[in-house]
Amino acid sequence: MKLLVSTVLVLLATPSSAAILTVGPPGSGAQFEQINAAIAAAQPNDTILVQPGTYAPFLVDKPVRVIGDGTGDVIVQTAISTGITVDAIGPGEEVVLSGLEVQATPVCSGTIASILVRASAGTVVLHDVLVDHPASQVGLLVLGSDRVLLLSSRILDAGLDCTGMGLGAVTAASSELWIADSEISGLQPFSPFGIPLPGRHGVEVADSTLHVWRSKIRGGDAEPGFTSSSITPDGGAGIDATDSTVNLYGGSVDDEIRGGDGDVSLSLVVGEGGPGVALQAGSSARIQQDLTVVGGLDGNGAVQAPAVDADGTSAATFESRIFPTLASVFPQIGTGGIVALVLEGTPLAPQVLVVDFQTGPTLTLPGTDGMGYLDPSTAVQLELLTISPTGTTVLMLPVPPNPALVGATAFLQSLEASGGQVVFGNPALVTVTQ
């Protein structure tokens, strides 16, 4: 593993036109006691820094940044409702939510997600977000949105199976969803009536495009139940796609897409394991061939589901290419701290690391593979390097000890020259906090 050290992380400063608003508990000295109030007062592109505490659910309907200040847990807590809703973000606008934990208990009728993103033509970035709470149901639901990025986040043991609806831990419909450096697991449901239930999918997409890098996604195990039922306790798929395009661009050695395990009902119906990836209704998947994709086991532990299960209208292709990936060891960095980045890719291939303070339009170019998400007119080259012979390079970038940097967002992406093409890596984000 090669270690490179840069003397300074350049250009880290909040945009001159943006203000910083503060939120904190009573007596903290912050300007606001609730996040909703700060959003109402904010102007477009302002940053809202939130001190540790427990806050009411909130709605984001304008381009702002809501960022935990890095000094402790920021929890959005609510019973029988959505925790965070992002609604109607316009074209060219950007929302960033970072350093937040959502403890929501949505209900099956009406509100069904801990985090809901809907009807947004702009970019919504969910970064360093945690959903791991009993009865969280769907962790993230994306509806009719053009570009949602889930980065360095964990959505665990989530999913919905009630009133005839079955949704995954992360679910998207008529949307484009990017997932990088994240962990997602579908729910193993529990029935108070002892009815056997299937595990929920890790990620479920319909009429959507899904891009995944460097992530661990698992379908939920089935619930066996103790009453007689016609329901088959199958395991959930790692990724379930209907009329969708799926791109699995690889990851580190520990990353995988895995189906959940089936179980056996009281009536001795043996549930099947969930496939790693399920494709139906004209779906297609592009998969880096060295990515671990594994099906779950059936209820008897004897039969393993296929890694990829495609119906007659769908297909998967496997790529020998190694797609570059990028991850920050610490998603939030204090001023005077060190940004530690792990870059992986083709051994000895040259890479360029670029940085910007905001995203740009999705960029595809002739002779390139993958997609850019930064504006070429404002992005800055941060480092030019060669990936080590092991395929992994660690880059250390000191952050200047300047209080004016608090609230800054550094969007990162790497580009690799390999096989006669330039290949884009995944999006990454580091926020600068206290």
N, C-alpha and C positions, 0 to 999 in steps of 0.2 A: 504494500500500500504506500503510495507516494504522498508526501505531505508538502503542500505549498502554502506559503504565508504571504499575504498581501499587507502592505503597510497601512492602508486606509480604505475604508468602505466609502467610496466617493459619492457625492451628490445626495447624501441622506439628509433631507430637510423636508419639512412639511410644505406643501404649496403655499405661496405667499398670500393667495386669496382666501385660504381656508382658516377658519377659527377653530379653537379647541374649547369644547364645553365639557364640564365635569359633572359626574353623577356619583353620589355617595350616600350612605346612611345618615339619618339625622345626627347633627352634631359633628359631622366630618369636615365641614367647611366647604363642601362641594356646592356648585351652583344649583343643582337639582337633586331631588331625592328619588325620582323615578326616571327610567330611561325614556318612557313615552313623552314626558314633559320636555326632556332635552331635545328629542327629535322634533317636537312641535315648534321649538324655538330655533332650531338649526336652519341655516341656509344651505343650499346645495353645495356638496363637497366638504362640509364641515366634518370635523372629527369629534366624537363623543367618547371621552375616556371614563371608564366605569371602575370605581373602587370596589374592593371585595364586599360582598353582601348578598342578600337575597332580594330579588326584585320581581315586580308584577310583569305579566306578559306584555309584549309591545308589538306595535305595527310600524313597519318601515314602508313609507310611500313616497320617499324622495331620495335622491342620491347622497347618502351620508356614510360615514364609517362609525361603527359602534365597536369599541375595542376595550377589553379588560386591561387595566393598567399594569398588570404583571405582578402585583403585590399580594395576590391571594385569589381565592375562588370567587368568580362572579356567577351567580346562580339565578336563572329565570325559572320561577316556580309557580305552578298554577294547577288547580284541580278542575277537571272536566272542561278543559279548553286547550286550544293551541298555545304553545309558549311564545313562538316568534312567527309573525306573518310578514312576508315581503310581497308587496302588491303593486302591480302596474308601474314598474320601473321602465322609463322610456328609452327609446333608441339612443345609443351613445352615452347613456348614464351608467353609473356604477355604484353598487352597494357593497360594502365590506363589513362582515361580522366576524370578529376574532376574539378568541379567549373566553368563550362563554360555555356554560353548562346549562342544559335545559332539562328541568325536572317537571314534565307536564303529564297530565293524565287526561288525554282527549277521550271522547266517547264515540261510539260507532255511528250515531245519528248526527249528521251535520259536521262536527269537527272530528277529524280522524288522525291528525298528525301532530307530532311535537313541534316540528318546523314546517311551515307551508310557504312555498314560493309559487306565485301564480301570475299569469298574464303579464309577464315582464319581457320586453324586447331588448332591454339593456343587459348588463353583466351583473350577476349576483355571486359574490365570493363568500363562501362559508369556510372559515379557516380556524383550526385549533378549536373545533366545536365538539362537545361531548353530549351524547344522549345515551344514558345507561340507567334507566329508572323503571321500576315495576309499572306495568300498564302504560308505558309510553306509546304503545301501538305503533303506527308508522313513524319512524324516526324523522325522515325527510320525505315530503311529498312535493313534487315539482309538476306543475300543470301549465301548459301553454306558454313556456318560457324559452327564450332563444339561446341563452348560455348561462348555465349555473355551474360553478366550480366548487367542488368539495375537496378541500386540501387539508392534509395533516389532521384529520378528524377521526373520531370514533363514534359509530352508531351501532350499539350492541343490543342483542336480544330484543329486537323490535319487529313489528309486523302486525297485521290485522287479520282476524278470521272471525267475523261476526256478521249477522244480518245478510248472509249470502255473499259477502265481499271477502276476497282474499288478496291482501297486498303485502309486498315485501318490506323489509326494514327500510330500504330506500326505494322509492317508487317514482317513476317519471312517465308522463303521458304527453304526447305532442310537444316534446321539448328536446333540448340538447344538454346533456349532462357530462361533465368532465370530473373524474375522480382520480386523485393522486395521493400517494403516501398516507393512505387511510385504512381503517379496519372497520368492517361491516359484518354483522352476523344477524341472520334471521331468527325469529322467535321459535322456541319450543313451547307451543301453547299449552295452557292448563285449562281444563274444563271442570268447573265445580260439580258438574253432573256426571263426571266419569266417562264422557263420550270421547272415543279416540279421535284425534285431530291430526291433520298433516302439518309438518313444519312449514314455516313461512320462508319464502325466498330471501336471499340476501339482498339482491338488487333486482327489481322488476321494471321493465321498460315496455311501453307500447307506443307504436307510431313515433319512435324517438331515435336519437343517435346517442350512443354511449361510448365514451373514451375512458380507458382505465390504464393507469400506470402504477406500478410499485405499490400494490395494495393487497390486502388479505380480505377476501370476501367468502363468507360461508353461509350455506343454507341452514335453516333450523332443523333440529331433529324432531321426529314425530312424537306425539303424546299417545301412549298406548291405550289409556282408558280402562275402566273396569266394568262397563256396561256393554251389552250387546248392541251393535250398530252396523249399518251398511257402509259407514265412512271408512275408507282405507287409510291407515296411518302412514302415509308416504313422507319421506324426507323432502325438505324444500331444496330447490335448485340454488346453486351459488348465484347464477345470473339467469333470469328467465326473460326472454325477448320475444315479443310479438310484433310482426310488421316493423322491425327495427334493424338498425345497423349497429354492430358492436365491434369496437376495436380494442383488443387487449394487447397493450404495447409492452408487456413484460414487467420485470421488477427485480428486486434483490433475491438472494437465495432463499429467504424465508417466506416470500410472498406466494400466495396460491389462491386459486378459485376452487372451492370445494362444495360438493353437495352434502346435505344433511342425511342422517341415517333414518331408515324406516323403523317401524316397530310392529308388534303383533297385537291385534285387538283380542278382546275376551272371546269373540266368536272365531278366533284363530285365523282371521284374515291377515295375511302377511303383507305389510307395507313395503314398497320399493324404496331404495335409496334415491335421493335426488341427484340428477346429473350435475356435473360442474357447470355446464352451460347448456340451457335448453333453448332451441330455436324453433319458432313456428310462424306460420302465416307470412311466408316470404321474407324471413329475416336472413341476415348474413353476418358472419363474424370473421374478423381477421385477427389471428392469434400468433404472437411470437412463440415459436415452437418450443423453446426451452422454458417457457412459463409452466409452472405446475398447475395442471387442471385435473381434478380428481372427482369421481362420483362417490356418493355415499353408499353404505352397505344396507342391504334389506333387513327386515326385522329379525331374520334368523342369523344375521351376520355372515351369510354364506355367499351372497351374490352382490357384486359391486355394480352400481349404475355406471353408464358410460361417461367418459369425460365430457364429450359433446354429444348431445342428442338432438338431431335435426330432423324435422318432418320432411315430407317429400317436396315441399316448396322452398326449403331453406338449405343453406350450405355454409360450411366453414372452410377457410383456407389457413394454412400454417406457414408463417414466414421464418426463414432462417436468419433474417437480419436481426441484429441486436439493436434495439432502440435505446438511445441514451436516456438515463433517468437522473433525477436530481432531488435531494431531500435536505432539509435543514434539521440538524440534530435538536435544536431548540427553536420552536416556532416563534417565540417571543424573546427579544433580547433587550436588556437594559442598556442605557447609555454607558459607554466605557467597557462594555462587554465584548464578547467574541462571537461572531457568526461562524458556526462550523457547518460547512456544506459537504455532503457526500455526493460525488459525481460518479456514475457508472456508465460504461459503454464498451465499445470495441477496444480491446487492448491496443495501445500505441496509436490510437486514432486521435487527431487533433480536435479539440473542442473550443468553442467560444462561449463564454458566459456573459449574458447581457442582463441589465437591470433597468427598471423604470419605476416611477411612483404610481402609475396607474396602468390599467390594461388598455389595449387598443382593439381594433377589429380583428377577427380571426383571419390569419394570413396563410395563404397557400401560394406557392411559387413554382414555376416550371423548374424541373430538376431537383425539387425538394420532396421529402417524404414527411408526413405528419403535418402539424399546424403550429404556426406562431400565434401568440396572443398579446404581444407587445407592439406598440406603434414604432415602426422603424425610424420615424422622424424624430422621436424623443428618446428612444432607448439608447443606453450607453454601454459600450463594451467594458466589462469589469475585469475580465481575465482571459488571456489566451494560453491554453495549456495542452499538454499531451497526456491522454489517459495512460496510467501505468500498465505494465505488462500483466498485472493481475486483473485489470479491468475496473479497478476502483481507485479513485483519487480523492483525498480529503483536502479541502481548501479552507483556510482560516482567514477571516476578514474582521479586523478590529473595528469597532464602532467608536467614533470620537466621543469623549465625555462632555457632550454639549447638551444642556437641558432643552434647547430648542428643537432637538431631534425627537423628543417624546411625541408619540402619535404618528410618526412617519411609517409609511408602508413601502417596503422594497419588494417589488414583483421581479421574479427571476425566471430565466429559461436558458437552457444550453442548446447549442447547435453543434452537430458533429459531422465532419467530412468522412464518409465511409462508403466504400463500394461505388465510387463515382457519383455519389449523391450527397447533398446536405440533408441531414435528418434532424428534425426538431425533437427535443426532449419535452418532458412534462412541465406544466406550470408549477411554480412554487412561490411562497410568500413568507416574508419575515416582517414582523411588526416590532417597532422600537417602543419600549415601555419605560416605566420608571427605573 
